[in-house]
């Protein structure tokens, strides 16, 4: 790839890095340069996760109206605790709901 071709990958208004810092014309020398920096607004905080888990509780109560609420809450809590200490929290409510449904339908 020629230097002119490499410039095609540079966004308008963006400066091209010096050739000495590039592994190739496209990728920077350090992989950490491509690591996205996440701020508190881009990840799910505990309050939002708890709100989503509350919605999951309501949804499963409607889905299983004859089942005791304690059994439903136990299934949700068990599934939720499986994700304790995991760094990515964005999909935890969805995964908890799926695991709880699986647990509740296997028990019946």
The first five atom37 places (N, CA, C, CB, O) and aatype in JSON, in Angstrom:
{
  "aatype": [20, 20, 20, 20, 20, 20, 20, 20, 20, 20, 20, 20, 20, 20, 20, 20, 20, 20, 20, 20, 20, 20, 20, 20, 20, 20, 20, 20, 20, 20, 20, 20, 20, 20, 20, 20, 20, 20, 20, 20, 20, 20, 20, 20, 20, 20, 20, 20, 20, 20, 20, 20, 20, 20, 20, 20, 20, 20, 20, 20, 20, 20, 20, 20, 20, 20, 20, 20, 20, 20, 20, 20, 20, 20, 20, 20, 20, 20, 20, 20, 20, 20, 20, 20, 20, 20, 20, 20, 20, 20, 20, 20, 20, 20, 20, 20, 20, 20, 20, 20, 20, 20, 20, 20, 20, 20, 20, 20],
  "atom_mask": [
    [1, 1, 1, 1, 1],
    [1, 1, 1, 1, 1],
    [1, 1, 1, 1, 1],
    [1, 1, 1, 1, 1],
    [1, 1, 1, 1, 1],
    [1, 1, 1, 1, 1],
    [1, 1, 1, 1, 1],
    [1, 1, 1, 1, 1],
    [1, 1, 1, 1, 1],
    [1, 1, 1, 1, 1],
    [1, 1, 1, 1, 1],
    [1, 1, 1, 1, 1],
    [1, 1, 1, 1, 1],
    [1, 1, 1, 1, 1],
    [1, 1, 1, 1, 1],
    [1, 1, 1, 1, 1],
    [1, 1, 1, 1, 1],
    [1, 1, 1, 1, 1],
    [1, 1, 1, 1, 1],
    [1, 1, 1, 1, 1],
    [1, 1, 1, 1, 1],
    [1, 1, 1, 1, 1],
    [1, 1, 1, 1, 1],
    [1, 1, 1, 1, 1],
    [1, 1, 1, 1, 1],
    [1, 1, 1, 1, 1],
    [1, 1, 1, 1, 1],
    [1, 1, 1, 1, 1],
    [1, 1, 1, 1, 1],
    [1, 1, 1, 1, 1],
    [1, 1, 1, 1, 1],
    [1, 1, 1, 1, 1],
    [1, 1, 1, 1, 1],
    [1, 1, 1, 1, 1],
    [1, 1, 1, 1, 1],
    [1, 1, 1, 1, 1],
    [1, 1, 1, 1, 1],
    [1, 1, 1, 1, 1],
    [1, 1, 1, 1, 1],
    [1, 1, 1, 1, 1],
    [1, 1, 1, 1, 1],
    [1, 1, 1, 1, 1],
    [1, 1, 1, 1, 1],
    [1, 1, 1, 1, 1],
    [1, 1, 1, 1, 1],
    [1, 1, 1, 1, 1],
    [1, 1, 1, 1, 1],
    [1, 1, 1, 1, 1],
    [1, 1, 1, 1, 1],
    [1, 1, 1, 1, 1],
    [1, 1, 1, 1, 1],
    [1, 1, 1, 1, 1],
    [1, 1, 1, 1, 1],
    [1, 1, 1, 1, 1],
    [1, 1, 1, 1, 1],
    [1, 1, 1, 1, 1],
    [1, 1, 1, 1, 1],
    [1, 1, 1, 1, 1],
    [1, 1, 1, 1, 1],
    [1, 1, 1, 1, 1],
    [1, 1, 1, 1, 1],
    [1, 1, 1, 1, 1],
    [1, 1, 1, 1, 1],
    [1, 1, 1, 1, 1],
    [1, 1, 1, 1, 1],
    [1, 1, 1, 1, 1],
    [1, 1, 1, 1, 1],
    [1, 1, 1, 1, 1],
    [1, 1, 1, 1, 1],
    [1, 1, 1, 1, 1],
    [1, 1, 1, 1, 1],
    [1, 1, 1, 1, 1],
    [1, 1, 1, 1, 1],
    [1, 1, 1, 1, 1],
    [1, 1, 1, 1, 1],
    [1, 1, 1, 1, 1],
    [1, 1, 1, 1, 1],
    [1, 1, 1, 1, 1],
    [1, 1, 1, 1, 1],
    [1, 1, 1, 1, 1],
    [1, 1, 1, 1, 1],
    [1, 1, 1, 1, 1],
    [1, 1, 1, 1, 1],
    [1, 1, 1, 1, 1],
    [1, 1, 1, 1, 1],
    [1, 1, 1, 1, 1],
    [1, 1, 1, 1, 1],
    [1, 1, 1, 1, 1],
    [1, 1, 1, 1, 1],
    [1, 1, 1, 1, 1],
    [1, 1, 1, 1, 1],
    [1, 1, 1, 1, 1],
    [1, 1, 1, 1, 1],
    [1, 1, 1, 1, 1],
    [1, 1, 1, 1, 1],
    [1, 1, 1, 1, 1],
    [1, 1, 1, 1, 1],
    [1, 1, 1, 1, 1],
    [1, 1, 1, 1, 1],
    [1, 1, 1, 1, 1],
    [1, 1, 1, 1, 1],
    [1, 1, 1, 1, 1],
    [1, 1, 1, 1, 1],
    [1, 1, 1, 1, 1],
    [1, 1, 1, 1, 1],
    [1, 1, 1, 1, 1],
    [1, 1, 1, 1, 1],
    [1, 1, 1, 1, 1]
  ],
  "atom_positions": [
    [[0.86, -1.17, 0.0], [0.0, 0.0, 0.0], [0.9, 1.23, 0.0], [-0.98, 0.0, 1.23], [1.85, 1.33, 0.78]],
    [[0.59, 2.13, -0.86], [1.36, 3.35, -1.0], [0.92, 4.38, 0.04], [1.21, 3.92, -2.43], [-0.16, 4.27, 0.61]],
    [[1.76, 5.37, 0.27], [1.43, 6.42, 1.25], [0.17, 7.16, 0.85], [2.6, 7.41, 1.39], [-0.62, 7.55, 1.71]],
    [[-0.05, 7.35, -0.44], [-1.26, 8.03, -0.9], [-2.5, 7.2, -0.58], [-1.19, 8.32, -2.41], [-3.54, 7.74, -0.22]],
    [[-2.37, 5.86, -0.7], [-3.48, 4.99, -0.36], [-3.79, 5.06, 1.14], [-3.17, 3.54, -0.76], [-4.95, 5.03, 1.54]],
    [[-2.75, 5.16, 1.94], [-2.93, 5.22, 3.4], [-3.69, 6.48, 3.79], [-1.58, 5.18, 4.12], [-4.46, 6.47, 4.75]],
    [[-3.49, 7.57, 3.05], [-4.19, 8.82, 3.36], [-5.69, 8.71, 3.12], [-3.62, 9.96, 2.54], [-6.47, 9.5, 3.65]],
    [[-6.11, 7.72, 2.31], [-7.53, 7.53, 2.06], [-8.26, 7.07, 3.33], [-7.73, 6.51, 0.94], [-9.47, 7.24, 3.44]],
    [[-7.53, 6.51, 4.28], [-8.13, 6.02, 5.51], [-8.16, 7.07, 6.61], [-7.4, 4.82, 5.99], [-8.7, 6.81, 7.69]],
    [[-7.6, 8.23, 6.36], [-7.58, 9.3, 7.35], [-8.83, 10.15, 7.15], [-6.28, 10.18, 7.23], [-9.12, 10.59, 6.04]],
    [[-9.57, 10.37, 8.23], [-10.79, 11.16, 8.16], [-10.46, 12.62, 7.88], [-11.61, 11.02, 9.46], [-9.39, 13.09, 8.27]],
    [[-11.35, 13.34, 7.22], [-11.1, 14.76, 6.99], [-10.91, 15.5, 8.3], [-12.25, 15.39, 6.19], [-11.66, 15.29, 9.26]],
    [[-9.92, 16.35, 8.35], [-9.64, 17.11, 9.55], [-8.77, 16.36, 10.55], [-10.91, 17.5, 10.2], [-8.38, 16.92, 11.58]],
    [[-8.47, 15.1, 10.26], [-7.66, 14.29, 11.17], [-6.24, 14.23, 10.62], [-8.26, 12.84, 11.34], [-6.03, 14.06, 9.42]],
    [[-5.27, 14.37, 11.51], [-3.88, 14.29, 11.08], [-3.44, 12.85, 11.04], [-2.97, 15.1, 12.0], [-3.83, 12.04, 11.88]],
    [[-2.65, 12.53, 10.05], [-2.11, 11.18, 9.93], [-0.91, 11.06, 10.87], [-1.7, 10.86, 8.44], [-0.09, 11.97, 10.95]],
    [[-0.82, 9.94, 11.58], [0.29, 9.71, 12.49], [1.58, 9.55, 11.7], [0.04, 8.46, 13.37], [1.56, 9.07, 10.56]],
    [[2.72, 9.94, 12.28], [4.0, 9.75, 11.59], [4.21, 8.27, 11.29], [5.16, 10.3, 12.45], [3.81, 7.39, 12.05]],
    [[4.85, 8.01, 10.16], [5.07, 6.64, 9.7], [5.84, 5.8, 10.72], [5.83, 6.65, 8.39], [5.67, 4.58, 10.77]],
    [[6.65, 6.43, 11.53], [7.44, 5.68, 12.51], [6.58, 5.06, 13.61], [8.48, 6.59, 13.13], [7.02, 4.12, 14.28]],
    [[5.36, 5.57, 13.8], [4.51, 5.03, 14.85], [3.49, 4.03, 14.33], [3.8, 6.14, 15.56], [2.69, 3.51, 15.11]],
    [[3.52, 3.74, 13.04], [2.52, 2.86, 12.46], [3.08, 1.47, 12.19], [1.98, 3.45, 11.18], [4.21, 1.32, 11.71]],
    [[2.28, 0.44, 12.5], [2.61, -0.92, 12.09], [2.3, -1.07, 10.61], [1.83, -1.97, 12.93], [3.06, -1.68, 9.86]],
    [[1.2, -0.5, 10.21], [0.77, -0.48, 8.82], [0.13, 0.88, 8.61], [-0.23, -1.67, 8.49], [-0.05, 1.63, 9.57]],
    [[-0.2, 1.21, 7.39], [-0.8, 2.53, 7.17], [-2.15, 2.71, 7.87], [-0.98, 2.76, 5.7], [-2.61, 3.84, 8.03]],
    [[-2.78, 1.61, 8.3], [-4.11, 1.72, 8.88], [-4.09, 1.67, 10.4], [-4.99, 0.63, 8.35], [-4.79, 2.45, 11.05]],
    [[-3.31, 0.77, 10.99], [-3.38, 0.51, 12.42], [-2.24, 1.18, 13.18], [-3.35, -0.98, 12.67], [-1.1, 1.18, 12.71]],
    [[-2.54, 1.74, 14.34], [-1.48, 2.34, 15.15], [-0.58, 1.27, 15.75], [-2.08, 3.21, 16.27], [-0.95, 0.09, 15.81]],
    [[0.58, 1.67, 16.18], [1.57, 0.74, 16.71], [1.1, 0.1, 18.02], [2.9, 1.46, 16.94], [1.37, -1.07, 18.26]],
    [[0.39, 0.85, 18.84], [-0.05, 0.33, 20.13], [-1.53, -0.06, 20.04], [0.18, 1.37, 21.25], [-2.36, 0.78, 19.67]],
    [[-1.88, -1.3, 20.38], [-3.29, -1.67, 20.37], [-4.11, -0.85, 21.34], [-3.43, -3.13, 20.7], [-5.31, -0.66, 21.12]],
    [[-3.49, -0.35, 22.4], [-4.24, 0.42, 23.39], [-4.78, 1.72, 22.8], [-3.36, 0.73, 24.58], [-5.71, 2.3, 23.36]],
    [[-4.22, 2.17, 21.69], [-4.73, 3.38, 21.05], [-6.13, 3.15, 20.5], [-3.79, 3.84, 19.94], [-6.9, 4.1, 20.33]],
    [[-6.47, 1.89, 20.21], [-7.78, 1.57, 19.7], [-8.76, 1.19, 20.79], [-7.68, 0.46, 18.7], [-9.95, 1.01, 20.52]],
    [[-8.3, 1.05, 22.02], [-9.17, 0.68, 23.12], [-10.09, 1.84, 23.45], [-8.35, 0.27, 24.36], [-9.62, 2.92, 23.8]],
    [[-11.4, 1.64, 23.33], [-12.3, 2.76, 23.63], [-12.27, 3.12, 25.1], [-13.73, 2.43, 23.21], [-12.21, 2.24, 25.97]],
    [[-12.3, 4.38, 25.37], [-12.35, 4.86, 26.74], [-13.8, 5.01, 27.12], [-11.57, 6.2, 26.92], [-14.53, 5.76, 26.48]],
    [[-14.24, 4.31, 28.15], [-15.63, 4.37, 28.57], [-15.77, 5.29, 29.76], [-16.15, 2.97, 28.9], [-15.0, 5.21, 30.72]],
    [[-16.73, 6.14, 29.7], [-17.01, 6.99, 30.85], [-18.24, 6.45, 31.57], [-17.23, 8.47, 30.42], [-18.85, 5.47, 31.14]],
    [[-18.61, 7.08, 32.65], [-19.73, 6.6, 33.45], [-21.06, 6.64, 32.7], [-19.85, 7.42, 34.71], [-21.99, 5.92, 33.04]],
    [[-21.14, 7.49, 31.68], [-22.4, 7.6, 30.94], [-22.57, 6.47, 29.93], [-22.47, 8.93, 30.23], [-23.7, 6.2, 29.52]],
    [[-21.49, 5.8, 29.52], [-21.6, 4.79, 28.48], [-21.8, 3.39, 29.03], [-20.38, 4.82, 27.61], [-22.08, 2.47, 28.26]],
    [[-21.68, 3.21, 30.32], [-21.9, 1.87, 30.86], [-23.08, 1.91, 31.83], [-20.63, 1.34, 31.57], [-23.41, 2.95, 32.41]],
    [[-23.68, 0.76, 31.99], [-24.86, 0.69, 32.84], [-24.43, 0.85, 34.31], [-25.62, -0.65, 32.63], [-23.57, 0.11, 34.78]],
    [[-25.02, 1.79, 35.0], [-24.7, 1.92, 36.41], [-25.64, 1.02, 37.23], [-24.82, 3.39, 36.87], [-26.6, 0.48, 36.69]],
    [[-25.35, 0.89, 38.51], [-26.09, -0.04, 39.36], [-27.57, 0.31, 39.45], [-25.49, -0.07, 40.75], [-28.42, -0.58, 39.48]],
    [[-27.89, 1.61, 39.48], [-29.28, 2.02, 39.58], [-30.06, 1.59, 38.34], [-29.38, 3.54, 39.78], [-31.16, 1.05, 38.44]],
    [[-29.49, 1.83, 37.18], [-30.15, 1.45, 35.94], [-30.31, -0.06, 35.87], [-29.37, 1.97, 34.73], [-31.36, -0.54, 35.45]],
    [[-29.3, -0.8, 36.26], [-29.38, -2.26, 36.24], [-30.49, -2.73, 37.18], [-28.03, -2.89, 36.62], [-31.27, -3.61, 36.82]],
    [[-30.55, -2.17, 38.36], [-31.6, -2.54, 39.32], [-32.99, -2.23, 38.77], [-31.39, -1.82, 40.65], [-33.94, -2.98, 38.99]],
    [[-33.11, -1.11, 38.06], [-34.39, -0.76, 37.46], [-34.78, -1.78, 36.4], [-34.33, 0.66, 36.86], [-35.94, -2.18, 36.31]],
    [[-33.82, -2.2, 35.6], [-34.1, -3.19, 34.57], [-34.45, -4.55, 35.18], [-32.89, -3.34, 33.64], [-35.33, -5.25, 34.68]],
    [[-33.78, -4.9, 36.26], [-34.09, -6.17, 36.93], [-35.51, -6.1, 37.51], [-33.05, -6.47, 38.06], [-36.22, -7.11, 37.52]],
    [[-35.93, -4.93, 38.0], [-37.31, -4.77, 38.49], [-38.32, -5.0, 37.37], [-37.5, -3.36, 39.08], [-39.36, -5.63, 37.58]],
    [[-38.0, -4.5, 36.19], [-38.88, -4.71, 35.04], [-38.92, -6.2, 34.69], [-38.4, -3.87, 33.83], [-39.97, -6.72, 34.33]],
    [[-37.78, -6.86, 34.79], [-37.73, -8.3, 34.53], [-38.63, -9.03, 35.53], [-36.26, -8.84, 34.63], [-39.38, -9.93, 35.15]],
    [[-38.58, -8.63, 36.79], [-39.44, -9.25, 37.82], [-40.92, -9.1, 37.45], [-39.17, -8.61, 39.21], [-41.69, -10.05, 37.55]],
    [[-41.31, -7.9, 37.04], [-42.7, -7.65, 36.66], [-43.09, -8.47, 35.44], [-42.92, -6.16, 36.39], [-44.18, -9.04, 35.38]],
    [[-42.2, -8.51, 34.46], [-42.51, -9.25, 33.24], [-42.67, -10.74, 33.5], [-41.41, -9.03, 32.2], [-43.58, -11.38, 32.97]],
    [[-41.78, -11.3, 34.34], [-41.88, -12.72, 34.64], [-43.09, -13.03, 35.52], [-40.6, -13.21, 35.32], [-43.67, -14.12, 35.42]],
    [[-43.49, -12.09, 36.37], [-44.69, -12.29, 37.18], [-45.93, -12.36, 36.28], [-44.85, -11.15, 38.22], [-46.85, -13.14, 36.54]],
    [[-45.94, -11.54, 35.23], [-47.05, -11.59, 34.28], [-47.0, -12.85, 33.42], [-47.04, -10.35, 33.38], [-48.03, -13.41, 33.06]],
    [[-45.79, -13.3, 33.1], [-45.64, -14.48, 32.24], [-46.0, -15.77, 32.99], [-44.2, -14.58, 31.72], [-46.53, -16.71, 32.39]],
    [[-45.72, -15.8, 34.29], [-46.01, -16.98, 35.13], [-46.97, -16.58, 36.25], [-44.69, -17.58, 35.71], [-46.56, -16.54, 37.41]],
    [[-48.23, -16.29, 35.93], [-49.15, -15.77, 36.95], [-49.5, -16.78, 38.04], [-50.41, -15.31, 36.29], [-49.85, -16.37, 39.15]],
    [[-49.41, -18.06, 37.77], [-49.77, -19.05, 38.79], [-48.59, -19.43, 39.68], [-50.33, -20.3, 38.12], [-48.77, -20.12, 40.68]],
    [[-47.42, -18.99, 39.32], [-46.23, -19.35, 40.08], [-46.05, -18.38, 41.26], [-44.97, -19.35, 39.18], [-46.31, -17.19, 41.13]],
    [[-45.6, -18.9, 42.37], [-45.34, -18.1, 43.56], [-44.27, -17.05, 43.26], [-44.91, -19.01, 44.74], [-43.26, -17.35, 42.63]],
    [[-44.49, -15.82, 43.72], [-43.53, -14.74, 43.45], [-42.17, -15.02, 44.09], [-44.07, -13.41, 43.96], [-41.15, -14.57, 43.57]],
    [[-42.16, -15.74, 45.19], [-40.89, -16.09, 45.83], [-40.03, -16.98, 44.94], [-41.14, -16.79, 47.15], [-38.81, -16.85, 44.91]],
    [[-40.67, -17.89, 44.22], [-39.94, -18.78, 43.3], [-39.37, -17.97, 42.14], [-40.87, -19.9, 42.76], [-38.24, -18.19, 41.71]],
    [[-40.17, -17.05, 41.63], [-39.71, -16.19, 40.53], [-38.54, -15.32, 40.99], [-40.87, -15.3, 40.0], [-37.53, -15.21, 40.29]],
    [[-38.68, -14.71, 42.16], [-37.6, -13.86, 42.68], [-36.33, -14.66, 42.93], [-38.04, -13.17, 43.97], [-35.23, -14.18, 42.69]],
    [[-36.49, -15.89, 43.43], [-35.33, -16.75, 43.67], [-34.6, -17.06, 42.36], [-35.76, -18.06, 44.36], [-33.37, -17.03, 42.3]],
    [[-35.36, -17.35, 41.31], [-34.75, -17.65, 40.0], [-34.01, -16.43, 39.46], [-35.83, -18.11, 38.99], [-32.92, -16.56, 38.91]],
    [[-34.61, -15.26, 39.62], [-33.97, -14.02, 39.14], [-32.72, -13.73, 39.95], [-34.95, -12.84, 39.22], [-31.68, -13.4, 39.38]],
    [[-32.82, -13.83, 41.27], [-31.66, -13.54, 42.13], [-30.51, -14.51, 41.86], [-32.06, -13.61, 43.61], [-29.35, -14.1, 41.82]],
    [[-30.83, -15.78, 41.68], [-29.78, -16.77, 41.39], [-29.1, -16.45, 40.07], [-30.38, -18.2, 41.35], [-27.87, -16.47, 39.98]],
    [[-29.89, -16.14, 39.06], [-29.31, -15.8, 37.75], [-28.5, -14.5, 37.84], [-30.42, -15.65, 36.69], [-27.44, -14.39, 37.23]],
    [[-29.0, -13.53, 38.6], [-28.32, -12.24, 38.72], [-26.96, -12.39, 39.41], [-29.2, -11.24, 39.49], [-25.99, -11.75, 39.02]],
    [[-26.9, -13.22, 40.43], [-25.65, -13.38, 41.18], [-24.57, -14.1, 40.37], [-25.91, -14.14, 42.47], [-23.39, -14.02, 40.71]],
    [[-24.96, -14.78, 39.33], [-23.96, -15.42, 38.46], [-23.1, -14.39, 37.75], [-24.66, -16.33, 37.43], [-22.0, -14.7, 37.3]],
    [[-23.6, -13.16, 37.64], [-22.87, -12.11, 36.94], [-22.15, -11.16, 37.88], [-23.82, -11.33, 36.06], [-21.62, -10.13, 37.44]],
    [[-22.11, -11.47, 39.17], [-21.38, -10.63, 40.12], [-19.9, -10.58, 39.74], [-21.55, -11.16, 41.57], [-19.3, -11.6, 39.42]],
    [[-19.34, -9.39, 39.78], [-17.92, -9.23, 39.5], [-17.56, -9.19, 38.03], [-17.17, -10.31, 40.15], [-16.39, -9.05, 37.69]],
    [[-18.53, -9.3, 37.16], [-18.25, -9.24, 35.72], [-18.16, -7.77, 35.31], [-19.36, -9.98, 34.88], [-18.98, -6.96, 35.74]],
    [[-17.17, -7.42, 34.5], [-16.96, -6.0, 34.19], [-18.01, -5.4, 33.24], [-15.61, -5.82, 33.59], [-18.36, -4.23, 33.4]],
    [[-18.5, -6.15, 32.29], [-19.47, -5.61, 31.35], [-20.87, -5.91, 31.88], [-19.28, -6.2, 29.91], [-21.23, -7.07, 32.05]],
    [[-21.63, -4.87, 32.13], [-22.94, -5.02, 32.78], [-24.1, -4.72, 31.84], [-23.02, -4.11, 33.98], [-25.26, -4.9, 32.23]],
    [[-23.83, -4.27, 30.63], [-24.89, -3.78, 29.75], [-25.97, -4.82, 29.45], [-24.28, -3.32, 28.47], [-27.14, -4.46, 29.32]],
    [[-25.6, -6.09, 29.32], [-26.56, -7.1, 28.92], [-27.02, -7.99, 30.07], [-25.97, -7.96, 27.84], [-27.74, -8.96, 29.86]],
    [[-26.62, -7.67, 31.28], [-26.96, -8.51, 32.43], [-28.47, -8.68, 32.6], [-26.36, -7.91, 33.7], [-28.91, -9.81, 32.79]],
    [[-29.29, -7.62, 32.55], [-30.73, -7.84, 32.72], [-31.32, -8.81, 31.69], [-31.46, -6.52, 32.64], [-32.15, -9.65, 32.03]],
    [[-30.9, -8.7, 30.45], [-31.39, -9.61, 29.41], [-30.96, -11.04, 29.7], [-30.88, -9.17, 28.03], [-31.76, -11.97, 29.59]],
    [[-29.69, -11.21, 30.06], [-29.18, -12.55, 30.36], [-29.84, -13.14, 31.61], [-27.66, -12.5, 30.53], [-30.11, -14.34, 31.67]],
    [[-30.1, -12.3, 32.59], [-30.79, -12.74, 33.81], [-32.2, -13.21, 33.46], [-30.84, -11.6, 34.87], [-32.65, -14.25, 33.93]],
    [[-32.9, -12.44, 32.63], [-34.26, -12.82, 32.26], [-34.26, -14.16, 31.54], [-34.9, -11.73, 31.37], [-35.09, -15.03, 31.83]],
    [[-33.36, -14.34, 30.6], [-33.31, -15.6, 29.86], [-32.98, -16.78, 30.77], [-32.27, -15.51, 28.74], [-33.59, -17.84, 30.66]],
    [[-32.02, -16.6, 31.68], [-31.65, -17.67, 32.59], [-32.79, -17.99, 33.55], [-30.39, -17.29, 33.38], [-33.04, -19.16, 33.85]],
    [[-33.48, -16.96, 34.02], [-34.61, -17.18, 34.95], [-35.75, -17.91, 34.24], [-35.12, -15.83, 35.53], [-36.34, -18.83, 34.81]],
    [[-36.06, -17.52, 33.02], [-37.1, -18.2, 32.26], [-36.73, -19.67, 32.06], [-37.33, -17.51, 30.9], [-37.57, -20.56, 32.23]],
    [[-35.49, -19.91, 31.71], [-35.02, -21.29, 31.53], [-35.19, -22.08, 32.83], [-33.55, -21.3, 31.06], [-35.64, -23.23, 32.82]],
    [[-34.81, -21.46, 33.92], [-34.92, -22.11, 35.23], [-36.38, -22.41, 35.6], [-34.27, -21.24, 36.3], [-36.71, -23.49, 36.09]],
    [[-37.23, -21.42, 35.36], [-38.64, -21.57, 35.74], [-39.37, -22.58, 34.84], [-39.35, -20.22, 35.67], [-40.24, -23.31, 35.32]],
    [[-39.03, -22.64, 33.58], [-39.7, -23.59, 32.68], [-39.15, -25.0, 32.86], [-39.54, -23.16, 31.23], [-39.87, -25.97, 32.61]],
    [[-37.91, -25.14, 33.29], [-37.35, -26.48, 33.58], [-37.95, -27.06, 34.84], [-35.83, -26.4, 33.72], [-38.09, -28.28, 34.96]],
    [[-38.31, -26.2, 35.8], [-38.86, -26.64, 37.08], [-40.31, -27.09, 36.97], [-38.76, -25.53, 38.09], [-40.79, -27.89, 37.78]],
    [[-41.01, -26.58, 35.96], [-42.45, -26.89, 35.87], [-42.71, -28.15, 35.09], [-43.19, -25.75, 35.23], [-43.87, -28.55, 34.93]]
  ]
}
